[in-house]
């Protein structure tokens, strides 16, 4: 992948400032260290940095239409570009390169924005149509590739990362309090919200058109599960196994296409093991690199998965790279992660993620395949197993339950849908944690007062599909393939690809009966059936294990100067975001002997406070006002 940035001045007589565009582009040099470009045409300027993966010699951007009236910069990959290219060549279009991105120009010329539904890929692009004076921005179906923008009084500014947008002198660094409230409430910020008031995130599956200085965003794709009364027919279990197997193989094969070495992340769980097994099945001539985080010291023995990682590596004959987790220089590692994440953290595992991409870079691997998406699509979390038992067993509700129902109805459109916790009760915890200054305007940014999703997408759906949709939108799109995925891989010039996030695969997965997703309290039942051909039974049948990295209780017990300073009473009070007395009480509680947090069920409040304060330092954020 690459990085893009740009400026569109609303006054057509005002020339786009090349110096500012270069500064914006330089901020995301890590996304594309191989080459860079700055294109300025009057009031419009586009910046680009390249990570060379396909057609190394001729894939530099921008791409142009033959008459130069269309200009394109794109971050990402179009996996079905060969099929699309043949289609466009049959219509008379001529290509100048073998780069996958070039096809977008001709698809737009032929189909307009309708071409977005023809693409299978991960992408975020900006296309300037000079003849029609249109700026088109679009983001892939799932949000793998990021795209941020700020609509100012006299210009639109955009970039692949927030830090790029912040380089524009008119973009402020004022905190969006709703973004802060969301990080305590949900797995991540929900697009278009970010942590900065001026900066918005283009939503996955959306495009934005700037015309006549007016910006309009539109949805072109969404995960649309069938309603409860959908007739799945009489298809056999074997039918679903065969088709799922074929589509997964096709997806992995798509994502192996590169003119540079490709590797894979290996956690030791089912999903990453399947990908490694399929890579070996598709190409037995290559020794792929696998990368695993491990916890070799005795203190972390309960979260060490080396045995399963090595088992899969031996089966697929990969060149295995074990990256040990170490506490040394933890402060600088954490600051580095926050800089690239562009967000405070709810847990510290991103330190492990960035260590994996650092090792991949050292091994000269530019592309890694990873297993994100399988849990959300095939029911890999505990909630999927217990929703069925809970459905229909509502019983008597007291006043507190009725208040919670009101919140759930507002968030999800369904008072009986329970996502992670009692949100109304947790609202009191948040207000106790916020400063009096923030509480004075709490109603203005309380994220429980508006929908978290499009209610129509889970209305009249099976409880499995309801949870899958919410996980897909909140946990996957906002966190796992965002700050945890894209930002951590590209921090070290490595592109992450996700075979489970393939539009053809997902369109088929929607048609699989929920009874084959979770069966007899076994999560990911149908996926495990497919895995039997590629993965050792010890991995398939092992109990699901979630990555857990050490949190704030451990940090407090180290009594490190930097931890104490970030959580000091005076600092908390001076910054004005949190209540220093509440933070002091949490510090005492978390420091007690025997105190344990059990993620993901217990929220580490202090790690959010600590990393938010570090975030303030890293991005030079002003105190609350």
KENUKE-914658 format. One record per atom (N, C-alpha, C): residue in one letter; z negated, x negated, y negated. Coordinates in steps of 0.05 Angstrom, whole numbers, plus 5000, padded with zeros to 4 digits. Example, Ala and Ser with C-alpha at 12.3 -4.5 7.8 and 13.67 -1.06 7.14 Angstrom:
<rs>
A484447365114 A484447545090 A484447365066 S485847435045 S485747275021 S484347424999 
</rs>
This chain:
<rs>
X500049835024 X500050005000 X500049834975 X500049964952 X500249824927 X498449944907 X499049894881 X497450014860 X499350094837 X498850324824 X500450414802 X498650484778 X499850474755 X498450544730 X500550624710 X499750744688 X501750814668 X500650974645 X502351004624 X501751144600 X504151314592 X503651564585 X505651744574 X504651834547 X505851744525 X505051824499 X506352084492 X504852274481 X505952544474 X507852524450 X507352334432 X509152284410 X511352104420 X513752204422 X515952044433 X516851814415 X515951814391 X516551584373 X514551354377 X512451404392 X510351204395 X510951054421 X511450794418 X512150624441 X509750574459 X510050604484 X507850544503 X507050254500 X504450204499 X503349934494 X503449774520 X505249584520 X505649424545 X503149254551 X501749164530 X499349004534 X497249154549 X496849414541 X494849584554 X495649634582 X498249694587 X499149744614 X498649504632 X499249264622 X498749024638 X495748994644 X494049054624 X491149044629 X490249244650 X491349484649 X490749684669 X491649594696 X494049484698 X495149394723 X493549164734 X492748974717 X491248744726 X488548824739 X487449054731 X484949144742 X485149224771 X487549274780 X487949354808 X489749154823 X489648904814 X491248694826 X490548664856 X488048724864 X487248704892 X488848894910 X489949104898 X491549294914 X494349184920 X495148994903 X497848884907 X498048604896 X497148404911 X497148134901 X499847984903 X501848114916 X504347974922 X506247974898 X506148174881 X507948184858 X507048394839 X508048394815 X507348594795 X509648644776 X509648874763 X511748944744 X510649134723 X511849124700 X511249314679 X513849414667 X514249674668 X516749804658 X516049974634 X517349924611 X516850084587 X519550194577 X519650454573 X521950584562 X521050774540 X520950674515 X519950834493 X517050914497 X516551174497 X513751274498 X512551274526 X514051184546 X513051184573 X512950904584 X510750844598 X510450574610 X509250604638 X510350464657 X509450464685 X508750184694 X506350154706 X505449904717 X505449914747 X505749674760 X505849674789 X504949404800 X503349414821 X502749164836 X503449224865 X504549014879 X505549054906 X504048904927 X503449044949 X502548924974 X504948954992 X506348734998 X508848745013 X508348795042 X509549015053 X509149085081 X511749145094 X513549295081 X516149355092 X518349255073 X520449135085 X522649015069 X521448815048 X520248605058 X518748425042 X520348305018 X522948275022 X524548135001 X525648324980 X525948584988 X527448764970 X525949014962 X523349034968 X521949284964 X520449304937 X521049124918 X519649124893 X520349384877 X518349484863 X518649724847 X518449654817 X519349834799 X520250114803 X522850134818 X523250374830 X525850454841 X527250644820 X529850634820 X531350784800 X533550954815 X534251174802 X536651314811 X539051154802 X541451214813 X543851054805 X544351054775 X543751274761 X544351274732 X541851194716 X539751104729 X537351014716 X535751234702 X536451484707 X535051704694 X532351774708 X532051674732 X529551734747 X528251464754 X525751434747 X524251194752 X521851254769 X521351094790 X519151154809 X517450914814 X514850954814 X512950764825 X511150914845 X510650794868 X509150934889 X507250744903 X504950844909 X502950704925 X502850854952 X503650714973 X503450844999 X505750785018 X505950955039 X507950925060 X509051195067 X511651205071 X513051445081 X513751385110 X512351495129 X512651425157 X515151535170 X516151765160 X518651875172 X521051815154 X520951585141 X523151515122 X525751475135 X525751375160 X528351335173 X529851595178 X528451805187 X529652065191 X530652175164 X528952155144 X529652255117 X532052095106 X532051845110 X534251675100 X536851765113 X536951805139 X539351895152 X540352155141 X538452335135 X539052595124 X540352565097 X539252385080 X540352355053 X542952195053 X543252005072 X545851865074 X548052055083 X547352255100 X549352455108 X550252625084 X548552635064 X549252785040 X550652615019 X551052365026 X552652185008 X551051994991 X548451984995 X546851804979 X546851524991 X546951314974 X547051034983 X544450894976 X543450744995 X540950604991 X541350314986 X539750194969 X539949914963 X538049734979 X535949854990 X533949695005 X533349825031 X531649705047 X530649825072 X527749915068 X526849925043 X524150015037 X523750315041 X521550395052 X521050675058 X520850845032 X519850725010 X519350874986 X521850964972 X524050814975 X526450884960 X527451164965 X526951274989 X527951534996 X526851754978 X524551714965 X523351914948 X525151984924 X526451774913 X528251824890 X530452024897 X531651984920 X533952154927 X533052424937 X530652434950 X529552694958 X529052864933 X527952744912 X527352894888 X529952984875 X531952814874 X534552894863 X535753134877 X535353144903 X536553354919 X534953614921 X532253584922 X530553814929 X528453874907 X528253704887 X526053754868 X523353704882 X521353844873 X518653804885 X518453924913 X520354074922 X520254184949 X520353964970 X521253724963 X521453504983 X518653424992 X516553484978 X513853404986 X513153515013 X514153745020 X513553855046 X515353735069 X517053555062 X518753415082 X517653145090 X515653055075 X514652775078 X512352775098 X512352575115 X510052505132 X509152225123 X506952215110 X506151955099 X503451965085 X502751735073 X500451715056 X501451595030 X501051735008 X502351654983 X501051764958 X501351634936 X500851734910 X502951604892 X504451774878 X506651654862 X506851784835 X508251644818 X508951754791 X511951714788 X513251934781 X516151944778 X516852044750 X518351884735 X519151964708 X522052054708 X522452304702 X525152424701 X525952434671 X527552234663 X528252204634 X529952434625 X531852524642 X533752734633 X532252994627 X530353064643 X528853314639 X526153264624 X525653014617 X523152944604 X520753054619 X520552974644 X518353064662 X516952814673 X514352824674 X512852624690 X511652764713 X512352684737 X511352804762 X509452614776 X507052704781 X505152554798 X504552714822 X504252584845 X503652724870 X501852554888 X500352694905 X498452564923 X498852674951 X498452514972 X499052604999 X497252835008 X497952955030 X496653195040 X493653165042 X492652935050 X489852905057 X488252745037 X489652615018 X488152454998 X487552175007 X489252065024 X488851785033 X489251595010 X491351644994 X491951474971 X490751604946 X489251454930 X488051574906 X489851584882 X489351764864 X490751774839 X488951904818 X488251764797 X486451854776 X487951864750 X487052044732 X488452074706 X486452164685 X487252114660 X485752214637 X487652334617 X487352594611 X489052724591 X487652704564 X488652524547 X487552474521 X488852654500 X488052634475 X489252794454 X492152724450 X492852474454 X495552384447 X497052254470 X495852254494 X497152114516 X496052204543 X497552164564 X496552184592 X496451904603 X494151834614 X493751564626 X493051604655 X494251434673 X493651474701 X493451194715 X492351194739 X492150954754 X491151004782 X491650814800 X490850844828 X487750824831 X486450704812 X483550694813 X482450754785 X479950854784 X478750924759 X478550684740 X477950454750 X477650214734 X480150154718 X482450234729 X484950194715 X485150384691 X484450634695 X484450834674 X482550764652 X480150664659 X478150584639 X479050364621 X481150214629 X482049994612 X483450104586 X484250354587 X485450464562 X483150494541 X483550404517 X481350404497 X480450684489 X482050894494 X481151154486 X479751314508 X479551194531 X478151324553 X475151244552 X473351434550 X470551364548 X469251334576 X466951204576 X465451164601 X463051354604 X463151574590 X461051764591 X460851894619 X458451914629 X458052024656 X458452334656 X459852424677 X460052714682 X457652794699 X455852944687 X453353014701 X453953184726 X456153324726 X456853484750 X457553294773 X458853064766 X459452864786 X456852754799 X454852714782 X452252624792 X450952824810 X451053084801 X449853294817 X451253324844 X453853294844 X455353324869 X454653104889 X454152864880 X453552644899 X450852694913 X449052834900 X446552904914 X446953144932 X448853304926 X449153564940 X451153564963 X453353424960 X455553424979 X455953134990 X457653105010 X458252825019 X459452644998 X460752764978 X462052604957 X462852784934 X463952664913 X465152824892 X467452994903 X467853224891 X470053404899 X472153394877 X474553304884 X476753284865 X477153564852 X477553574826 X478253354808 X475853204795 X473453274803 X471053154790 X470852854798 X470152684779 X469352414784 X466752364770 X465852114769 X463352054755 X463752024725 X466252024716 X466751994688 X467952244676 X466852324653 X467752574640 X470752574634 X471852354626 X474652344617 X476552324641 X475652234664 X477452164686 X477352374708 X479652464716 X479852664737 X481452544761 X480952664784 X482352574808 X484352794816 X486852724819 X488852914829 X488052994857 X487953254862 X487053354888 X489053294910 X488053244934 X489853204957 X491653444961 X494153394970 X495953624974 X496953754948 X496653614926 X497453724900 X499453534886 X500953654867 X502453494849 X501953594821 X502453424801 X502053494773 X504553444758 X505353624741 X507753594724 X506953594695 X507753394681 X507353384652 X510053444639 X510153664625 X512553744611 X511853874584 X513153804563 X512553904537 X509653844530 X508653624539 X505953524534 X503753704547 X504553874565 X502654044579 X502553954609 X500153924619 X499853834647 X499054064664 X500554104686 X500054324704 X499954214733 X497854274747 X497554184775 X498054424794 X499354354816 X500054564836 X499554464864 X498754634881 X498354574909 X500954604925 X501554394941 X503954424959 X503154434988 X500654354994 X499754365022 X496654395023 X495754545043 X492954565048 X492554615078 X490254545088 X489554595116 X489154895119 X490855025134 X490755315136 X490355395166 X487855435173 X487355515201 X487955815206 X488655885230 X489256165237 X486656335234 X487056585230 X484856775228 X483756835256 X481356955256 X480057005282 X481757165302 X483457335291 X485057515309 X487657385318 X487957125313 X490356985321 X490656985351 X493057035361 X493557045390 X494556775399 X492856625414 X493556355423 X495356375448 X495756605458 X497556635482 X496256545507 X497856495527 X496856415554 X497456125561 X497655955541 X498355675546 X496155545562 X496855365580 X494955225596 X493555005581 X491354915591 X489954685580 X491754435581 X493254415602 X495054185605 X497254175583 X498054415574 X500054435553 X498954295527 X496554355521 X495354245497 X494853945500 X494053855524 X493553575529 X496153415526 X498353515537 X500853375537 X501953355508 X501853575494 X502953575467 X501253405448 X498653425451 X496853265434 X497352965440 X497652895465 X498152625472 X500752515460 X502852675462 X505452595451 X505352555421 X504052745407 X503952725378 X502252495369 X500052435383 X498452215376 X499951945380 X501351925402 X502951685407 X505051655385 X506351875378 X508351855357 X507051765330 X504751875325 X503351805300 X502551505300 X501451415322 X500751125324 X503250955321 X505351035334 X507850885332 X508950865304 X508851095290 X509651095261 X508050885246 X505450875251 X503650705235 X503650415244 X505150355266 X505550075274 X507949945260 X509450115246 X511850015232 X511049845208 X511549585209 X510949405187 X512349145193 X513049005171 X514148735174 X512048515171 X509548595175 X507248415175 X505448485199 X503548315206 X501848365229 X500048615224 X499548765246 X497949005246 X495648965265 X493249055256 X490849055273 X489549325274 X487149345285 X485649595285 X482649545284 X481249735272 X478349735271 X477349855297 X475249735308 X474149825333 X471149865331 X470250115330 X467350165327 X465950165354 X467450215375 X466150255401 X465950545409 X466850725391 X466851005397 X469551095407 X469751355411 X472151475424 X474651435407 X474451495381 X476851525364 X478251255360 X476751055352 X478050785348 X478950675375 X477450735396 X478250635422 X480950755431 X481251015426 X483851145432 X486151015418 X485750955392 X487850825377 X488550555388 X486550395395 X487050135407 X488450165433 X487650355450 X488950405475 X491850485473 X492450655453 X495150745449 X496950515437 X495750355420 X497250125410 X498149945433 X496349895452 X496949725475 X499049865493 X498850125496 X500750275512 X503550255500 X503750265473 X506350265460 X507649995459 X505949785458 X507049515456 X505249315472 X506049265497 X504449095513 X505048795509 X507048745491 X507748465486 X506048335465 X504748495449 X503248395426 X500248375432 X499048165421 X496148145422 X495148235394 X494448495392 X493448595367 X490648485361 X490048455335 X487348385327 X485648635325 X483248625336 X481348835333 X478948725317 X477748905301 X475548825283 X473149015286 X470848895291 X468449055295 X466048935279 X464449125268 X461949035257 X459849035279 X458048845279 X455948835299 X453348755286 X451248835299 X448448785289 X447048625311 X447448365310 X446448195332 X443448145332 X442048185310 X439248125309 X437548345323 X435248275331 X433548465347 X432648705331 X432348665304 X431448885287 X433349115288 X435949055290 X438049265289 X439249315317 X437849245338 X439049275365 X439849555372 X438349755360 X438950035367 X441650125356 X442749985336 X445250065324 X447549875331 X447049705351 X449149515358 X450849625381 X453449615377 X455349735396 X457149525409 X456349275409 X458049065419 X459049105447 X457349215464 X458049245493 X460549425495 X460649645480 X462949825482 X465349705467 X464849565445 X467149445431 X468449235449 X466949075462 X468048865479 X469448985504 X468349205514 X469549345537 X472349435530 X472749555507 X475449655499 X477249425493 X476149225479 X477848985473 X478948855498 X477248825518 X478148705543 X480348875557 X480049145555 X481949315568 X484749295554 X484749285528 X487349285513 X488248995507 X486648805516 X487348515512 X487848445482 X486048545465 X486248475437 X484948215430 X485748095408 X484247865398 X481947975381 X479547965393 X477348105381 X475847935361 X475348065338 X473847935316 X471248085311 X469047955317 X466348075313 X465347985286 X464548175269 X463548115242 X460648185242 X458847995242 X455948055243 X454948145215 X453248355216 X452048455192 X449648265185 X449648175160 X447447995151 X446348095124 X443748045120 X442448125095 X442747925073 X443747685079 X443847475058 X445747565035 X444847505011 X446447564987 X447047864985 X445148024993 X445548314995 X446148434967 X444748334947 X445148444920 X448048424911 X449148184913 X451948144904 X453948294921 X453348314947 X455048474965 X455048774956 X452648874949 X452449154941 X453849194914 X453549014895 X454949044870 X458049034874 X458848864891 X461748844897 X462849104909 X461349224927 X462049474939 X462249694919 X460249714901 X460249924880 X462549894861 X463249644855 X465549594837 X468049714849 X468549674875 X470949774888 X470650064895 X468250154902 X467850444909 X468150624884 X467350514861 X467450664836 X465550904837 X463350874852 X461551094856 X458850984866 X456651114859 X454151054873 X454451114903 X452651014919 X452851054948 X450551224959 X451151374980 X449051524994 X447951365018 X449451165026 X448550975046 X450050715043 X449050505056 X450050235049 X452250135069 X453350315085 X455250225105 X457850115093 X458450185069 X460850065056 X460749765056 X458349645056 X458149355058 X459349255084 X458949405105 X460149335131 X463149375130 X464049585117 X466949645115 X468449425100 X467249335078 X468649125063 X468548865077 X466548825093 X466448575110 X468648575131 X469248805142 X471448825161 X474148755149 X474648865125 X477248805113 X477348515103 X475148405096 X475048125089 X475847945113 X474848015137 X475547875161 X478547915167 X479548165164 X482348215169 X484048045151 X483348025126 X484847855107 X484847565116 X482547465125 X482347185133 X484047135158 X484547345174 X486347315197 X489247375191 X489747415165 X492447475155 X493647735166 X491847935169 X492648195177 X492748375152 X495048485147 X495448655122 X495148945128 X495249035153 X495149315160 X493149355182 X491349545179 X489549615201 X489649915206 X489549995232 X489350275239 X486450345245 X485650585237 X482850665239 X482650955248 X480351045258 X480151295271 X479151525255 X479051495228 X478051715212 X479751975215 X478352195214 X479752455217 X479252605243 X478652455264 X478352575290 X475852755291 X473652665280 X471152825280 X471553085266 X472953085244 X473253325228 X475253525241 X477253425255 X479253595267 X478553695295 X476953535310 X476453595338 X473553655344 X471853675323 X469153755326 X467253535336 X467153315321 X465553095330 X462753075319 X461953265302 X459253265291 X457453475305 X454853435303 X452953615317 X453353905309 X453953955283 X454154235274 X456154405290 X458254275300 X460254425314 X459154545340 X457254395352 X456154485378 X454254725374 X452954735351 X450754925348 X451655175332 X453955165318 X454855395303 X455155645321 X456255605345 X456655825363 X454055965371 X452055805375 X449455925383 X448156075360 X448755975335 X447456095312 X448956355303 X451556375309 X453056605300 X452056855312 X451557055295 X450557315305 X447557335308 X446157105305 X443257105308 X441957065280 X442557245262 X441657225234 X438657305232 X438057545241 X435257635241 X434357705213 X431657745210 X430457825185 X430557595165 X431057665140 X431257465118 X429157535097 X427557335091 X425557365069 X426957305043 X425357305021 X426457274994 X427856994991 X426556795003 X427756525000 X430456505014 X430656635038 X433156645052 X435256795036 X434557005023 X436457165007 X437457004983 X435656844972 X436556674950 X438556464960 X437956354983 X439756154995 X442456285001 X442356545010 X444856685016 X446656704991 X445356744968 X446856764943 X448356504937 X446956284941 X448156014937 X450455974956 X449956034981 X452155985001 X454556164996 X454056404987 X456356584980 X457956464957 X456556354938 X457856224915 X459455984924 X458255814941 X459555564949 X461855604969 X461255764989 X463155795012 X464456065014 X463456264999 X464456535002 X463356675026 X461356555040 X460256655064 X457256595065 X455456785062 X452656735061 X451456635087 X452956665109 X452056575135 X453056305143 X454656175126 X455655915133 X453655705123 X452555555142 X450555345136 X451955075139 X452154915117 X453554665119 X451654435126 X450054345108 X448354115114 X445354175110 X444654335091 X441854375085 X441454635069 X438954695064 X438254925046 X438754835018 X440954915006 X441754814980 X439954914957 X439055164959 X437355274938 X434755134937 X433655074961 X431054924962 X431454644952 X433754514959 X434254244950 X434754224920 X435654444908 X436054454879 X433454384865 X431154464875 X428654394863 X428054094865 X428853974887 X428553684890 X430153534869 X432653624865 X434353494846 X433253524818 X432253754811 X431153794784 X428653634780 X427153594801 X424753414798 X425653124794 X427953054805 X428852784803 X430252734776 X431552934765 X432952894740 X430952874717 X431852744695 X430252714671 X430052984657 X428153004638 X427953244622 X430453284605 X431753064597 X434153084581 X436353224597 X436753144623 X438753274639 X437953554646 X435453604652 X434553874659 X434954074636 X434953974612 X435454154589 X438254274590 X440154144602 X442854244604 X443654294634 X441754324651 X442254324680 X444254554687 X443954784675 X445655004681 X448654944676 X449054754658 X451854684651 X453254514672 X451654374689 X452854194709 X451854244737 X450254454741 X449354524768 X451654594785 X452254424805 X454654474821 X454354704841 X452054824843 X451655044861 X452455314848 X453255294823 X453955534808 X456955604809 X458555444825 X461355494827 X462355424855 X464655534864 X465555474891 X466055184897 X465355094921 X465854824929 X468654794942 X469655024952 X472255024965 X473755284958 X476155304967 X477755554964 X476655734986 X475255944978 X473956124997 X475956255017 X478356305008 X480256435025 X481056275050 X480456005049 X481255835071 X479355845095 X476955955091 X475155995114 X474456285119 X475456465102 X474956745106 X476356845131 X474856985148 X475857105173 X476856885192 X475756645190 X476456435209 X474156395229 X474956275252 X472956205272 X470956015261 X468456025270 X466355855258 X467055555261 X468555485283 X469355205286 X471255125263 X473155295257 X475155235236 X473855245209 X471855405205 X470455405179 X469255125174 X467755035193 X466454775190 X468554545188 X470554565204 X472654355203 X473954345175 X474554575164 X475854575138 X473954445117 X471454525117 X469654415097 X469254115101 X468854035125 X468653745131 X471153595122 X473453715127 X475953585120 X476253545090 X475353745075 X475653735046 X473453565033 X470953595042 X468753465028 X468053185040 X467753175066 X466852925078 X469152725082 X471352825092 X473552645098 X475052555073 X476052755058 X477752695035 X476152565012 X473652645008 X472152534986 X470752274992 X470252215017 X468551985024 X469851795045 X470351895069 X471051725091 X473651575087 X475651705075 X478151565070 X478451495041 X476351525025 X476351454997 X474751204992 X472251234982 X470650994976 X470050835002 X469850975024 X469250845050 X471850735063 X474150845056 X476650765069 X478450605051 X480050745035 X482050615018 X480850395001 X478650444987 X477550244968 X476450004982 X475450035006 X474249805021 X476449635034 X478649755043 X480749595054 X482349455033 X483149605012 X484749484991 X483249284974 X480549294975 X479049084960 X479748804970 X480748794995 X481448535006 X484448525014 X486048674999 X489048675003 X489848765031 X488448955042 X489049065069 X489549365066 X491749455080 X492349735080 X491149875104 X489750095100 X488750255122 X490650485129 X491050525154 X492750745164 X491150905184 X491551175184 X489851355200 X491551535217 X491951465243 X493651625260 X492851915264 X490151965262 X489352245265 X490052415241 X490752285219 X491552425194 X494552415192 X495852545210 X498752575211 X499452865208 X501152935190 X501553225184 X502653375208 X504353255224 X505353385248 X503153425268 X501553225272 X499253245290 X497353465282 X496753475256 X494853675246 X495953955248 X498553985243 X499754255245 X499554355274 X499754175293 X499354255321 X496454305327 X494654135317 X491754165323 X490754435314 X491954545293 X491154805283 X491555025304 X493454975322 X494055185342 X492455155368 X490754955370 X489154915394 X486755105392 X486255255413 X483955445413 X481355295409 X479555395392 X476955275388 X475355225414 X475955395434 X474555365460 X475255105474 X477454975466 X478154715477 X477254485460 X476254545436 X475154335419 X472254265427 X470654475429 X467854445439 X467654625464 X467054495487 X466954655512 X464454575527 X462854775534 X460354715549 X458654515533 X458454545507 X456954375489 X457854085488 X460354045497 X461553775496 X463453765473 X462853595453 X464553575429 X467153425436 X469253485421 X471853355424 X472953365453 X472553595466 X473253625494 X476253555499 X478053675483 X480953635488 X481753345482 X480453225462 X481152955455 X480252765477 X477952825489 X477052655511 X478852675536 X480052905539 X482052935561 X484452745556 X485352745532 X487652565525 X486852275528 X484352215521 X483451935521 X483251815549 X483051975569 X482651875597 X484751675605 X487151695593 X489351515600 X489151245587 X487451225566 X487450985550 X484750855546 X482550995552 X479950905545 X478050905569 X476450695573 X474550695595 X472650925595 X472051035618 X470351265620 X467551225607 X466550975608 X463950925596 X463950985566 X466250945553 X466451005524 X466851305520 X468551435537 X469051715534 X466551885538 X464951805557 X462551965565 X460051885551 X460051685535 X457651595521 X456851805500 X454351815493 X453351995472 X454451905446 X455352095429 X456452025403 X454451875387 X455451665374 X453751495358 X454951455330 X453351515310 X454351485282 X453351225270 X455151095255 X454350845242 X452050905222 X450050745223 X447750765205 X447150485195 X447350445169 X446650185157 X443850215144 X442349995142 X439650005131 X439750115102 X437650265096 X437450405070 X435250305052 X434450475033 X432550385012 X429750325023 X428750455044 X426050375054 X426050075062 X428149985074 X428249695081 X428349525056 X430049605037 X430249455012 X427649434997 X426149654996 X423549654983 X421649464996 X421649455022 X419749285036 X420448985034 X422848925025 X423448635020 X422148544994 X421348734977 X420048664951 X421748474934 X424448524936 X426248354921 X426148414891 X426448204875 X426348244846 X428448434836 X430848414846 X433048574837 X432648874844 X431448924867 X430849204875 X428749314856 X426649164852 X424449254835 X425449304806 X427249134797 X428249174769 X429949424767 X431749464787 X433449704786 X431949964787 X429649954800 X428050204803 X425450194786 X425450014767 X422949994750 X422650234732 X420150294726 X419450524710 X420850514683 X420650284670 X421750254643 X424750284643 X426050174663 X429050204664 X429850494668 X428550624687 X429150904693 X428751074668 X426651024654 X425951184630 X428051124608 X428750874604 X430650794583 X433450914587 X434350914612 X437051014618 X437251314614 X435151454620 X435051744614 X436251934633 X437051834657 X438352014677 X436252134697 X434251974703 X432252064724 X429452064712 X427752214726 X424952234719 X423451994730 X422451814714 X421151564725 X418751624742 X417251844736 X414951904752 X415751994780 X417852144783 X418852224809 X419851984825 X421251804811 X422151564825 X419851394835 X417651374819 X415251234828 X414051354853 X413951624854 X412851754877 X414551704902 X417251704898 X419051654921 X418651364931 X418351174912 X417950894920 X415450864937 X413350994929 X410850974945 X411251104973 X412551334974 X413051464999 X414751295018 X416951185007 X418851035023 X417750765032 X415650665018 X414550405024 X412250415045 X411450655052 X409250675071 X409950565098 X408050455111 X408450365139 X409150595157 X411150555172 X412050765191 X413850975180 X414450955153 X416251155141 X419051105151 X420451315160 X423151295171 X424851515161 X427251455152 X429251655146 X431151675169 X432051915175 X433851955198 X436552065189 X438251885179 X440951975171 X442452085195 X444252275191 X444952405166 X443252635158 X441052685173 X439452925168 X437552895144 X436652645139 X434952595116 X436652445095 X436552545071 X438052425049 X436352195036 X437551965034 X436251735022 X436551754991 X434651894979 X434751944950 X434751684934 X433151494942 X432751254926 X435251074928 X436751084950 X439150914950 X441151014930 X441251274926 X443051384906 X442151304878 X439451324873 X438451234847 X438950944842 X438350774862 X438750484859 X441650414855 X443450534870 X446250454867 X447550584843 X446450814834 X447350924808 X446650734785 X444250624786 X443450434765 X445150184766 X445850094790 X447649864793 X450449944783 X451250184788 X453850294778 X453950284748 X451750354735 X451550354706 X452050074695 X450849874709 X451249594701 X454149504705 X455249564729 X457849464736 X460049584717 X459749834709 X461849964693 X461050004664 X458849874656 X458049874628 X457750164617 X456250324632 X455950604626 X453750644605 X454050804585 X451950844565 X449651004576 X447250984564 X444951144571 X445551434567 X444051604580 X444351894577 X443751974549 X445152174539 X444752274512 X445352574510 
</rs>
